């Protein structure tokens, strides 16, 4: 169902697919994002640099079109120690880009930039994912029709 919806979005947005097998630790995750989303050479390979680069997508590769980052078979990420932080920071980056807010939550002069993240599970249960995310007070988690929608509580 969601797979079909993502396919239907093409050719509108740019869809970048990340390989979860390359994201077995935070260093691999940062490298995969940097490569697939063409982050600048000064990307700091840390969590806050990830948010900054996602929030302010660099380069002309997207042609000012919306960007959707897709991770197929993201099951292995769910069990990683960094998973809940990773999801919280994706929510923050998406919120900042989609609402055109700076790091302090203040409006920017640039227009909003549609940025979305979709993670597909091949084997896992969304209840398990929700349980892993409920440890964070900064996330809103909504389960509906076999989907888990996660957003920043401040959004």
C-alpha positions in Angstrom: 0.0 0.0 0.0 2.6 2.6 1.0 5.0 1.2 -1.6 2.4 1.9 -4.2 1.9 5.4 -2.9 5.6 6.2 -3.0 5.8 4.8 -6.6 2.9 7.0 -7.6 4.8 10.1 -6.5 7.4 9.7 -9.3 8.3 11.7 -11.4 7.3 14.6 -9.1 9.7 14.3 -6.1 13.2 13.0 -6.1 13.3 9.7 -4.3 16.7 8.6 -2.8 17.0 5.0 -1.6 19.4 4.2 1.2 20.8 0.8 1.8 20.3 -0.3 5.5 23.1 -2.9 5.1 25.5 0.1 5.0 24.0 1.7 8.1 25.0 -0.9 10.7 26.5 1.8 12.9 26.3 5.6 13.1 29.5 6.0 10.9 28.0 3.9 8.1 24.6 5.7 8.4 26.3 9.1 8.0 28.3 7.9 5.0 25.2 6.4 3.3 23.3 9.6 3.8 26.2 11.7 2.6 26.7 9.7 -0.5 23.1 9.2 -1.6 22.0 12.8 -0.7 25.3 14.4 -2.0 26.1 16.2 1.2 28.9 18.8 1.0 32.5 17.7 1.8 32.4 19.6 5.1 29.6 17.4 6.4 30.7 16.6 10.0 29.5 13.0 10.2 27.6 13.4 13.4 23.9 13.6 14.4 23.6 17.3 14.4 25.4 17.7 11.1 23.0 15.2 9.7 20.0 17.3 10.7 21.7 20.4 9.3 22.5 18.9 5.9 19.0 17.3 5.6 17.3 20.5 6.6 19.3 22.4 4.0 19.7 20.0 1.1 22.8 21.1 -0.8 23.5 20.9 -4.5 21.2 21.1 -7.6 20.5 17.4 -7.9 16.9 17.8 -6.6 15.9 20.6 -8.9 14.0 22.3 -6.1 11.6 19.3 -6.1 10.4 17.6 -2.9 12.8 14.9 -1.6 11.7 11.5 -0.2 14.3 9.4 1.5 13.4 5.7 1.4 15.0 2.9 3.4 13.7 -0.6 2.3 14.1 -3.5 4.8 14.9 -1.2 7.7 14.3 -4.0 10.2 17.9 -4.1 11.3 17.9 -0.4 12.1 15.1 -0.8 14.6 17.3 -2.9 16.9 20.2 -0.4 16.8 21.0 1.5 20.0 20.8 4.8 18.0 17.4 4.0 16.4 15.2 6.3 18.5 17.7 9.2 18.3 17.9 8.6 14.5 14.1 8.8 14.1 13.8 11.9 16.3 16.5 13.7 14.3 14.8 12.8 11.0 11.6 14.3 12.4 13.5 17.4 13.4 15.1 17.7 10.0 11.8 17.2 8.2 10.0 19.7 10.4 12.7 22.4 9.9 12.7 21.8 6.1 8.9 21.5 5.6 8.1 24.5 7.8 11.3 26.5 6.8 12.4 27.0 10.4 15.9 27.6 11.7 17.5 25.6 14.5 15.8 27.9 17.0 12.4 27.3 15.5 12.2 30.8 13.9 10.9 31.3 10.4 13.5 31.6 7.6 13.3 33.8 4.6 13.4 30.8 2.2 10.3 28.9 1.2 9.6 25.5 2.8 11.3 22.5 1.3 9.2 19.2 1.3 11.4 16.5 2.8 10.0 13.2 3.9 11.4 9.9 5.2 9.8 6.4 4.7 11.2 3.3 6.3 9.8 -0.1 5.2 9.9 -3.2 7.4 10.2 -6.6 5.7 9.8 -8.7 8.8 9.3 -6.5 11.9 6.1 -5.5 13.6 5.2 -1.8 13.9 4.3 -2.4 17.5 7.9 -3.2 18.2 9.0 0.0 16.4 6.5 2.0 18.4 7.8 0.5 21.6 11.4 1.4 20.7 10.3 5.0 20.0 8.1 5.5 23.0 11.3 6.0 25.1 11.4 9.5 23.7 9.2 12.3 25.0 9.9 14.5 21.9 8.0 12.2 19.5 4.4 11.8 18.6 3.6 8.2 17.5 0.4 7.3 15.7 -0.4 3.8 14.4 -3.1 3.5 11.7 -3.9 0.9 9.0 -0.6 -1.0 9.5 1.5 2.2 9.3 3.4 4.1 12.0 3.5 7.9 11.6 6.1 9.5 13.7 6.5 13.3 14.1 8.2 15.7 16.3 6.1 16.7 19.4 7.0 20.3 18.7 5.5 20.2 15.2 
